[in-house]
Amino acid sequence: MRLPSKRAFRREADAVMAGESYPDFKSEVVQKRLDQAHSALHLDYLHGVWPHVLAGKEYYSAAPAYADTNPYFGDSLNSPRLGLFQRFDPKWDITGAIGNIDKAQDIWRETPWKVRAEYLYNLAHKLMGDKWTWRFVSALMHDTGKSAAEAWGEYNEVYRFVFAHIWYMFKRYTERDHFKNIATAGDYFGYSYKGRGIGLVVAPFNFPAAIPVRMLTLMLAFGNVGILKGATTASLVTLLIYDICEEVRKETGIGPAGLVNFAPGSGGTAVDAFLSDPRLKIVSFTGSSEVCQGMISKHMYEPRIGGNQLTVGSAETGGVNWVVLKEHQDLDWFAAQCIKGNFGISGQKCSTTRLVFIPEKLGLEVLSRLAAAYDRLTYGNVLEGADLGPVIDINAKNEIDKKIAFLEQSGIAKVAYRKEIALSPSGQDVAPVILVAEIDAIRDMTKIRTLLDTEIFGPVLTLVAYRSIDEVHALRLLSEYGLTGSYYDENPEGLADGMMFLPAGNAYGNRRSTGATAPESFGGLGGSKSSYNSGLKGYDEVALYVHTRTHTAVYPKSWTEKEKRKFRERMEQHGVAVKY
């Protein structure tokens, strides 16, 4: 499939970005198609034994393989094993493997940008196709416990990210947006953008398709090859990403072996081994703030070949996200949006609703509506139609329970609602909880700081009462986090002011704090505990993935127009964009 012109691509991309499709998963036709996808996944992937693949070579570990499991069943006897995956083995010749990946990097860096864009264009269309769409939806449900609607919602963004990155390429390589230079500087003025080098994608379990595809394809777009290091608890989805990338590479003939590399398994040892090699130039990470801080402090300033430090590309971590109710008549809408922002994948999103600030006089009414909204949801096995189910593993459950107990024992908040649920075979169950902060918590610096900085990564939200909206606004600079937030106000000026006040890289008005789309460019405020790449996102993030050079030249007086054109065409082949 050939890359269209810039104008034609923009028309197509606009339609893709604005389009939205949500099947009725209760309909017989859609359920039959989903069942077919589950059967195909079982046949093609489940129960397989999967190696690491680095530069086209398979690596099997001397250590026992680990099983990827469904959160509803966990390690119980009835658990449908999602596949056995190799653990990273320190005895492997990683230096040699990265050397081979580096050879692929040399090829991909010099591949003309339009050829790289054509690879991504084919990848986007492959992702949009029926086979891969349903395969990924099924895998997300099996691997992470997402409901069918949640899995579909995540997958809607996967191919949109690829379209966005192709558009960034068109912008970067074709826009003539600079000032004219003085005559003595030469007849030719251009910028080249070359990939920095091998990139490592450290992906999370909660968005194991959208986030790594976003990070990986931005690397690929601008001339960097990638190593996919998916979460242990979502290895199956990571494998599918690798497989579709390889399928497109082989079908199109674009890109070398080692363009995309597959490295599942526990992160600590593997990430250290990869980042300790000076040929690794970029890391993009989504996960816990503590792990990200440790990784950066250990590896950021280690010497790198051809560069003085590791580049942190995308780096989004946690979030204690605010919802502020100032004035909104439709409290049922407000409650529904809060719950939609809280229960998705059992609250295991960095953008999940965490703190809900409400006027003191509305406390009981809002609590009642929130509880009613949660009561309408079904808990259990998402493969059988439940809205939410167990958290990703037993460690996650224990951490959530521990933090709830801490807030109660400290007198900071108390449980006002806990949904009644039937326990799953895995025992990884966290019943959705609504906490109510102590009545004067917002005026107690110790208590409010604790609430602002305690991220409970599960289906838990805390109501915080206020008497004056100024009390909420005064908290803005106290928060370590700054990822997402929502402000509810029916006054136009009040809504505008409130959205600007929110400590959030993605600020929303009168809507839930989750569900960012590709055009929104998800990410936290720079310098917050949510963001470790200065808050750069979207097109602004592109600069992190390239080395930028300027090129000026004086044409010899003897050159004909044909010779000038040959020079310009050759420079374009080298990835140089004429800037005026």
C-alpha positions as CSV (number, residue, x, y, z in Angstrom):
1,M,0.0,0.0,0.0
2,R,1.6,3.2,-1.2
3,L,1.9,6.3,1.0
4,P,-0.6,8.9,-0.3
5,S,0.2,12.6,-0.9
6,K,0.3,14.9,2.1
7,R,-3.1,16.4,1.3
8,A,-4.8,13.0,0.7
9,F,-3.2,11.6,3.8
10,R,-4.5,14.5,5.9
11,R,-8.1,13.9,4.6
12,E,-7.8,10.2,5.5
13,A,-6.3,10.9,8.9
14,D,-8.9,13.5,9.8
15,A,-11.6,10.9,9.0
16,V,-9.9,8.3,11.2
17,M,-9.4,10.6,14.1
18,A,-13.0,11.9,14.1
19,G,-14.4,8.5,13.6
20,E,-15.7,6.4,16.5
21,S,-17.1,2.9,16.5
22,Y,-18.4,1.0,19.5
23,P,-20.1,-2.3,18.7
24,D,-23.1,-3.4,20.7
25,F,-21.4,-6.2,22.6
26,K,-24.8,-7.5,23.8
27,S,-26.0,-8.1,20.2
28,E,-25.9,-11.7,18.9
29,V,-23.9,-10.8,15.8
30,V,-21.1,-8.9,17.7
31,Q,-21.0,-11.6,20.4
32,K,-20.5,-14.2,17.8
33,R,-17.6,-12.3,16.2
34,L,-16.0,-11.9,19.6
35,D,-16.4,-15.6,20.3
36,Q,-14.7,-16.3,17.0
37,A,-11.8,-14.0,18.0
38,H,-11.5,-15.8,21.3
39,S,-11.4,-19.2,19.5
40,A,-8.7,-17.9,17.1
41,L,-6.6,-16.5,19.9
42,H,-6.8,-19.9,21.7
43,L,-5.7,-21.7,18.5
44,D,-2.9,-19.4,17.4
45,Y,-1.4,-18.1,20.7
46,L,-2.6,-19.6,23.9
47,H,-0.5,-22.5,25.4
48,G,2.4,-21.5,23.1
49,V,6.0,-21.2,24.3
50,W,7.5,-17.9,23.2
51,P,11.1,-16.8,23.1
52,H,12.8,-13.4,23.2
53,V,13.5,-12.2,19.6
54,L,16.5,-9.9,19.2
55,A,17.6,-8.9,15.7
56,G,15.7,-11.9,14.3
57,K,17.3,-14.4,16.6
58,E,15.3,-16.4,19.1
59,Y,16.6,-16.6,22.7
60,Y,15.5,-19.3,25.2
61,S,16.4,-19.0,28.9
62,A,17.9,-21.7,31.1
63,A,15.5,-20.5,33.8
64,P,11.9,-21.8,33.9
65,A,9.5,-19.9,31.7
66,Y,6.7,-17.9,33.3
67,A,3.0,-18.2,32.6
68,D,1.0,-15.2,31.6
69,T,-2.4,-15.5,33.2
70,N,-5.9,-14.1,33.2
71,P,-6.6,-11.9,36.2
72,Y,-9.9,-13.5,36.9
73,F,-8.4,-17.0,37.3
74,G,-4.8,-16.0,38.3
75,D,-2.7,-19.1,39.2
76,S,-5.7,-21.2,40.1
77,L,-6.1,-24.7,38.8
78,N,-8.8,-23.5,36.4
79,S,-6.7,-20.7,34.9
80,P,-6.5,-20.7,31.1
81,R,-2.8,-20.3,30.5
82,L,-2.1,-17.5,28.0
83,G,1.3,-18.7,27.0
84,L,4.7,-19.5,28.5
85,F,7.3,-16.7,28.0
86,Q,11.1,-16.8,28.5
87,R,12.6,-15.0,31.4
88,F,15.5,-12.7,30.6
89,D,18.8,-14.6,31.0
90,P,21.9,-12.7,32.1
91,K,24.0,-15.4,30.5
92,W,22.8,-14.4,27.1
93,D,25.3,-12.6,24.8
94,I,23.4,-9.3,25.1
95,T,26.4,-7.3,23.9
96,G,26.3,-9.3,20.7
97,A,22.6,-9.1,20.3
98,I,22.6,-5.3,20.7
99,G,25.4,-5.2,18.2
100,N,23.2,-6.8,15.6
101,I,20.3,-4.5,16.6
102,D,22.7,-1.6,16.1
103,K,23.4,-2.8,12.5
104,A,19.6,-2.6,11.9
105,Q,19.7,0.9,13.5
106,D,22.3,2.0,10.9
107,I,20.1,0.8,8.1
108,W,16.8,2.3,9.5
109,R,18.4,5.7,10.3
110,E,19.4,6.1,6.7
111,T,16.1,4.8,5.2
112,P,14.3,7.7,3.5
113,W,11.6,9.2,5.6
114,K,8.9,8.5,3.0
115,V,9.8,4.8,3.0
116,R,9.6,4.7,6.8
117,A,6.2,6.5,6.6
118,E,5.1,3.9,4.1
119,Y,5.9,1.1,6.5
120,L,3.9,2.9,9.2
121,Y,1.0,3.5,6.8
122,N,0.8,-0.2,6.0
123,L,1.0,-0.9,9.8
124,A,-1.9,1.5,10.5
125,H,-4.1,-0.2,7.9
126,K,-3.2,-3.6,9.1
127,L,-4.1,-2.6,12.6
128,M,-7.5,-1.3,11.3
129,G,-8.2,-4.6,9.6
130,D,-10.8,-7.0,11.0
131,K,-8.4,-9.8,11.9
132,W,-6.1,-7.8,14.0
133,T,-8.7,-5.6,15.5
134,W,-10.6,-8.6,17.0
135,R,-7.4,-10.4,17.9
136,F,-6.2,-7.5,20.0
137,V,-9.6,-7.0,21.6
138,S,-9.7,-10.6,22.6
139,A,-6.1,-10.5,23.9
140,L,-6.7,-7.4,26.0
141,M,-9.7,-9.1,27.6
142,H,-7.8,-12.2,28.4
143,D,-4.5,-10.6,29.4
144,T,-5.6,-7.6,31.5
145,G,-9.2,-8.2,32.5
146,K,-10.6,-5.3,30.4
147,S,-14.2,-5.5,29.5
148,A,-15.1,-5.8,25.8
149,A,-16.0,-2.1,25.7
150,E,-12.8,-1.1,27.5
151,A,-10.6,-3.2,25.2
152,W,-12.3,-1.8,22.1
153,G,-11.9,1.7,23.5
154,E,-8.1,1.2,23.9
155,Y,-7.7,-0.3,20.5
156,N,-9.5,2.6,18.9
157,E,-6.4,4.7,19.8
158,V,-3.8,2.2,18.6
159,Y,-4.0,2.9,14.9
160,R,-4.8,6.6,15.5
161,F,-1.4,7.0,17.1
162,V,0.2,5.6,14.0
163,F,-1.7,8.0,11.8
164,A,-0.7,10.9,14.1
165,H,3.0,10.0,13.8
166,I,2.9,9.8,10.0
167,W,1.4,13.3,10.1
168,Y,4.3,14.4,12.3
169,M,6.6,13.1,9.7
170,F,4.9,15.1,6.9
171,K,5.1,18.2,9.1
172,R,8.8,17.8,10.0
173,Y,10.0,16.8,6.6
174,T,7.9,19.0,4.3
175,E,7.0,22.2,6.0
176,R,8.9,25.2,4.7
177,D,8.5,27.2,7.8
178,H,11.8,29.1,8.4
179,F,13.0,32.6,7.7
180,K,15.0,33.2,4.5
181,N,18.7,33.3,5.2
182,I,21.2,36.0,4.1
183,A,22.7,35.6,0.7
184,T,26.3,34.8,2.0
185,A,24.9,31.8,3.9
186,G,24.4,30.0,0.6
187,D,21.8,29.0,-1.9
188,Y,20.5,26.0,0.0
189,F,19.2,25.8,3.6
190,G,17.8,22.6,5.1
191,Y,17.4,20.7,8.3
192,S,18.0,17.0,8.7
193,Y,16.5,14.8,11.4
194,K,18.3,11.6,12.1
195,G,17.3,9.0,14.6
196,R,19.2,9.1,17.9
197,G,19.7,5.3,18.1
198,I,18.3,2.2,19.6
199,G,15.2,2.8,21.8
200,L,13.8,0.8,24.6
201,V,10.1,0.7,25.2
202,V,9.2,-0.2,28.8
203,A,5.4,-0.7,28.6
204,P,2.8,-1.1,31.3
205,F,0.1,-3.8,31.8
206,N,-2.9,-1.4,31.9
207,F,-2.7,-0.1,28.3
208,P,-0.5,-2.8,26.8
209,A,-1.5,-2.1,23.2
210,A,-2.0,1.6,22.9
211,I,0.9,2.9,25.0
212,P,3.7,0.7,23.6
213,V,2.4,1.2,20.0
214,R,2.5,4.9,20.6
215,M,6.0,4.9,22.0
216,L,7.3,2.4,19.5
217,T,5.9,4.0,16.3
218,L,7.2,7.4,17.3
219,M,10.6,6.0,17.6
220,L,10.3,4.2,14.2
221,A,8.9,7.3,12.5
222,F,12.0,9.2,13.1
223,G,14.7,6.6,12.4
224,N,15.1,4.6,15.6
225,V,14.7,0.9,16.0
226,G,13.0,-0.4,19.1
227,I,13.1,-3.1,21.8
228,L,9.7,-3.9,23.1
229,K,9.8,-4.7,26.9
230,G,6.3,-5.4,27.8
231,A,4.9,-6.0,31.2
232,T,5.1,-9.6,32.6
233,T,1.4,-9.5,33.2
234,A,0.6,-8.5,29.6
235,S,3.1,-10.5,27.6
236,L,0.5,-11.9,25.2
237,V,-0.5,-8.4,24.0
238,T,3.2,-7.4,23.6
239,L,3.7,-10.5,21.5
240,L,0.9,-9.5,19.2
241,I,2.5,-6.0,18.7
242,Y,5.7,-7.7,17.7
243,D,4.0,-10.1,15.4
244,I,2.0,-7.5,13.4
245,C,5.1,-5.3,13.1
246,E,7.0,-8.3,11.7
247,E,4.2,-9.2,9.4
248,V,4.2,-5.7,7.9
249,R,8.0,-5.7,7.6
250,K,8.0,-9.0,5.7
251,E,5.0,-8.1,3.5
252,T,6.3,-4.7,2.5
253,G,10.0,-5.5,2.4
254,I,10.6,-2.3,4.3
255,G,13.1,-2.4,7.2
256,P,15.8,-4.8,8.4
257,A,15.5,-7.7,10.9
258,G,15.9,-6.1,14.3
259,L,13.6,-3.2,13.4
260,V,11.3,-4.3,16.3
261,N,12.6,-6.6,18.9
262,F,10.6,-8.6,21.5
263,A,11.8,-8.8,25.1
264,P,9.0,-9.9,27.5
265,G,9.4,-10.7,31.2
266,S,10.4,-9.1,34.5
267,G,11.8,-5.7,34.0
268,G,14.5,-5.0,36.5
269,T,17.3,-7.2,35.2
270,A,16.4,-6.9,31.6
271,V,16.1,-3.1,31.6
272,D,19.4,-2.7,33.5
273,A,21.1,-4.9,31.0
274,F,19.8,-3.1,27.9
275,L,20.3,0.4,29.3
276,S,23.8,-0.4,30.5
277,D,24.9,-0.8,26.9
278,P,26.1,2.6,25.5
279,R,24.4,1.9,22.2
280,L,21.0,2.3,23.8
281,K,20.1,6.0,23.2
282,I,16.4,6.4,24.1
283,V,14.1,5.0,26.8
284,S,10.3,5.5,26.8
285,F,8.7,4.3,30.0
286,T,5.2,4.0,31.5
287,G,4.8,2.6,35.0
288,S,5.4,3.6,38.6
289,S,7.1,6.9,39.6
290,E,9.5,5.1,41.9
291,V,10.7,2.7,39.2
292,C,11.1,5.5,36.7
293,Q,13.1,7.6,39.1
294,G,15.4,4.7,39.9
295,M,15.9,3.9,36.2
296,I,16.7,7.5,35.3
297,S,19.0,8.1,38.2
298,K,21.0,4.9,37.5
299,H,21.3,5.2,33.7
300,M,20.7,8.8,32.6
301,Y,24.3,10.0,32.7
302,E,26.1,6.8,31.8
303,P,28.4,7.5,28.8
304,R,26.7,6.8,25.4
305,I,28.3,6.2,22.0
306,G,27.7,9.3,19.9
307,G,25.9,11.2,22.7
308,N,26.5,12.3,26.2
309,Q,23.4,10.9,27.9
310,L,20.3,8.8,27.7
311,T,17.3,10.5,26.2
312,V,14.0,10.1,28.0
313,G,11.3,10.0,25.4
314,S,7.8,9.4,26.7
315,A,7.8,9.0,30.5
316,E,4.4,9.0,32.1
317,T,3.9,7.5,35.5
318,G,1.3,7.9,38.2
319,G,-1.6,10.2,38.9
320,V,-3.7,11.4,41.8
321,N,-6.3,13.0,39.5
322,W,-8.7,15.7,40.6
323,V,-12.4,16.1,39.9
324,V,-13.8,19.4,41.1
325,L,-17.5,20.0,41.3
326,K,-18.2,23.7,41.5
327,E,-21.7,24.1,40.0
328,H,-23.5,21.6,37.9
329,Q,-27.2,20.9,38.0
330,D,-27.1,17.4,36.5
331,L,-25.7,15.5,39.4
332,D,-26.5,12.2,37.7
333,W,-24.3,13.1,34.8
334,F,-21.6,14.2,37.2
335,A,-21.8,10.9,39.2
336,A,-21.8,8.8,36.0
337,Q,-18.7,10.6,34.7
338,C,-16.9,10.1,38.0
339,I,-17.6,6.4,38.0
340,K,-16.7,6.0,34.4
341,G,-13.4,7.6,35.2
342,N,-12.9,5.3,38.2
343,F,-13.9,1.7,37.3
344,G,-12.3,1.2,34.0
345,I,-9.9,-1.8,34.1
346,S,-10.7,-1.8,37.8
347,G,-9.2,1.6,38.5
348,Q,-5.8,0.6,37.3
349,K,-5.2,3.6,35.1
350,C,-2.8,6.5,35.8
351,S,-5.7,8.8,34.7
352,T,-8.3,7.2,37.0
353,T,-10.5,9.5,39.1
354,R,-8.9,9.6,42.6
355,L,-10.0,12.7,44.4
356,V,-13.5,14.3,44.0
357,F,-13.9,17.8,45.6
358,I,-17.5,18.6,46.3
359,P,-19.3,21.4,48.1
360,E,-19.9,20.4,51.7
361,K,-23.7,20.8,51.4
362,L,-23.8,18.2,48.6
363,G,-21.8,15.5,50.3
364,L,-24.6,13.0,51.1
365,E,-26.4,13.6,47.8
366,V,-23.3,13.0,45.7
367,L,-22.3,10.0,47.7
368,S,-25.7,8.4,47.2
369,R,-25.6,9.0,43.4
370,L,-22.0,7.6,43.1
371,A,-23.0,4.5,45.1
372,A,-26.0,4.0,42.9
373,A,-23.9,4.3,39.7
374,Y,-21.5,1.7,41.1
375,D,-24.3,-0.6,42.1
376,R,-25.5,-0.8,38.5
377,L,-22.2,-2.2,37.3
378,T,-21.5,-6.0,37.3
379,Y,-18.4,-7.5,38.8
380,G,-16.9,-10.8,37.7
381,N,-15.4,-12.4,34.6
382,V,-15.1,-9.9,31.7
383,L,-15.1,-12.8,29.3
384,E,-18.6,-13.5,30.4
385,G,-19.7,-9.8,30.1
386,A,-18.8,-8.3,33.4
387,D,-18.0,-4.5,33.6
388,L,-15.0,-5.0,35.8
389,G,-13.2,-7.7,37.6
390,P,-10.1,-8.5,39.7
391,V,-6.9,-6.4,39.6
392,I,-3.9,-7.5,37.7
393,D,-2.2,-9.6,40.5
394,I,-2.2,-10.4,44.2
395,N,0.5,-7.8,44.9
396,A,-1.7,-5.1,43.5
397,K,-4.6,-6.2,45.6
398,N,-2.5,-6.2,48.8
399,E,-1.1,-2.7,48.0
400,I,-4.6,-1.3,47.5
401,D,-6.0,-2.9,50.7
402,K,-2.9,-1.6,52.6
403,K,-3.5,2.0,51.5
404,I,-7.2,2.0,52.3
405,A,-6.4,0.7,55.7
406,F,-3.7,3.4,56.2
407,L,-6.1,6.2,55.4
408,E,-8.7,4.8,57.8
409,Q,-6.3,4.1,60.6
410,S,-4.8,7.6,60.3
411,G,-8.2,9.2,60.6
412,I,-7.8,10.9,57.2
413,A,-10.8,9.1,55.5
414,K,-13.3,6.3,56.1
415,V,-15.0,3.8,53.8
416,A,-18.5,5.1,53.1
417,Y,-19.3,2.6,50.3
418,R,-18.0,-0.8,49.3
419,K,-19.6,-2.7,46.5
420,E,-20.9,-6.2,47.2
421,I,-19.0,-8.7,44.9
422,A,-18.6,-12.4,44.4
423,L,-15.0,-13.4,44.8
424,S,-13.1,-14.8,41.8
425,P,-10.9,-17.9,41.7
426,S,-7.8,-15.8,41.6
427,G,-8.5,-14.0,44.9
428,Q,-7.2,-10.8,43.3
429,D,-10.5,-9.0,44.1
430,V,-10.8,-5.4,45.2
431,A,-14.4,-4.3,45.7
432,P,-15.0,-0.8,44.4
433,V,-14.7,1.6,47.3
434,I,-15.8,5.2,48.0
435,L,-13.9,6.9,50.8
436,V,-15.0,10.1,52.5
437,A,-12.3,12.4,53.8
438,E,-12.6,13.7,57.3
439,I,-14.8,16.8,57.3
440,D,-12.0,19.3,57.9
441,A,-9.3,17.4,55.9
442,I,-9.0,20.1,53.3
443,R,-8.0,22.6,56.0
444,D,-5.5,20.2,57.6
445,M,-2.2,20.4,55.7
446,T,-1.0,17.0,56.9
447,K,-4.1,15.2,55.9
448,I,-4.7,17.0,52.6
449,R,-1.0,16.5,51.6
450,T,-1.4,12.8,52.3
451,L,-4.5,12.6,50.2
452,L,-2.9,14.5,47.3
453,D,0.1,12.3,47.3
454,T,-1.4,8.8,47.9
455,E,-2.1,7.1,44.7
456,I,-4.4,4.1,45.2
457,F,-4.1,2.2,41.9
458,G,-7.5,0.5,42.0
459,P,-11.3,1.2,41.9
460,V,-11.1,3.6,44.8
461,L,-12.1,7.3,45.0
462,T,-12.1,9.8,47.8
463,L,-14.7,12.5,48.4
464,V,-13.2,15.7,49.8
465,A,-15.7,18.4,51.1
466,Y,-15.0,22.1,50.7
467,R,-16.8,25.2,51.9
468,S,-15.3,27.7,49.5
469,I,-13.9,26.9,46.0
470,D,-10.9,29.0,47.1
471,E,-9.9,26.2,49.4
472,V,-9.6,23.8,46.5
473,H,-7.7,26.4,44.3
474,A,-5.2,26.9,47.1
475,L,-4.1,23.3,46.9
476,R,-2.8,23.5,43.3
477,L,0.9,23.9,44.2
478,L,0.8,21.2,46.9
479,S,0.3,18.3,44.5
480,E,3.3,16.2,43.4
481,Y,1.2,14.9,40.5
482,G,-0.2,16.6,37.5
483,L,-1.6,14.2,35.0
484,T,-5.4,14.6,34.4
485,G,-8.3,16.4,36.0
486,S,-11.9,17.4,35.5
487,Y,-13.7,20.7,36.4
488,Y,-17.5,20.9,36.5
489,D,-19.1,24.4,36.2
490,E,-22.1,25.6,34.2
491,N,-20.8,29.2,34.2
492,P,-18.7,29.7,31.1
493,E,-16.1,31.9,32.7
494,G,-16.0,29.8,35.8
495,L,-15.4,26.6,33.7
496,A,-12.6,28.3,31.7
497,D,-10.9,29.5,34.9
498,G,-11.3,26.1,36.6
499,M,-9.8,24.2,33.7
500,M,-6.8,26.5,33.7
501,F,-6.4,26.0,37.5
502,L,-6.3,22.2,37.4
503,P,-2.9,20.6,38.1
504,A,-3.2,18.5,35.0
505,G,-1.4,18.0,31.7
506,N,-4.8,16.9,30.3
507,A,-7.5,19.2,31.7
508,Y,-11.2,18.4,31.0
509,G,-14.4,20.4,31.4
510,N,-17.7,18.7,32.4
511,R,-16.4,15.3,31.4
512,R,-14.6,12.4,32.9
513,S,-10.8,12.5,33.5
514,T,-10.0,9.5,31.4
515,G,-10.3,8.5,27.8
516,A,-7.7,10.7,26.1
517,T,-7.6,10.3,22.3
518,A,-4.6,10.4,20.1
519,P,-5.1,14.0,19.0
520,E,-5.2,15.1,22.7
521,S,-1.6,13.9,23.2
522,F,-1.8,12.4,26.7
523,G,0.8,13.4,29.3
524,G,1.5,15.1,32.6
525,L,2.7,18.5,33.5
526,G,6.5,19.0,33.2
527,G,8.2,18.5,36.5
528,S,5.3,16.8,38.1
529,K,5.5,13.2,39.5
530,S,3.4,12.3,36.5
531,S,5.9,13.3,33.8
532,Y,9.7,12.7,33.4
533,N,10.2,14.2,30.0
534,S,9.5,17.8,30.8
535,G,5.9,17.4,29.9
536,L,6.6,17.2,26.2
537,K,3.9,15.4,24.2
538,G,2.4,15.1,20.8
539,Y,4.4,16.9,18.0
540,D,6.5,18.7,20.6
541,E,7.9,15.3,21.7
542,V,9.4,14.6,18.3
543,A,12.6,16.5,19.0
544,L,13.5,14.0,21.7
545,Y,13.8,11.2,19.1
546,V,16.1,12.9,16.6
547,H,19.5,14.6,16.2
548,T,18.9,17.8,14.3
549,R,21.4,19.3,11.9
550,T,21.4,22.3,9.6
551,H,22.8,22.3,6.1
552,T,23.7,25.3,4.1
553,A,25.5,25.3,0.7
554,V,26.6,27.6,-2.0
555,Y,26.0,26.3,-5.5
556,P,29.0,26.5,-7.9
557,K,28.4,29.0,-10.6
558,S,28.9,26.3,-13.2
559,W,25.9,24.3,-12.0
560,T,23.0,24.0,-14.3
561,E,19.4,23.8,-13.0
562,K,19.6,20.1,-13.5
563,E,22.7,19.8,-11.3
564,K,21.0,21.9,-8.6
565,R,18.0,19.6,-8.7
566,K,20.2,16.5,-8.4
567,F,21.8,17.9,-5.3
568,R,18.5,18.8,-3.7
569,E,17.1,15.4,-4.5
570,R,20.1,13.6,-3.1
571,M,19.9,15.7,0.1
572,E,16.2,14.8,0.3
573,Q,17.2,11.1,0.1
574,H,19.4,11.7,3.1
575,G,16.5,13.0,5.0
576,V,17.2,16.7,4.7
577,A,14.1,18.9,4.5
578,V,14.3,22.3,2.7
579,K,13.1,24.9,5.2
580,Y,12.2,27.8,2.8
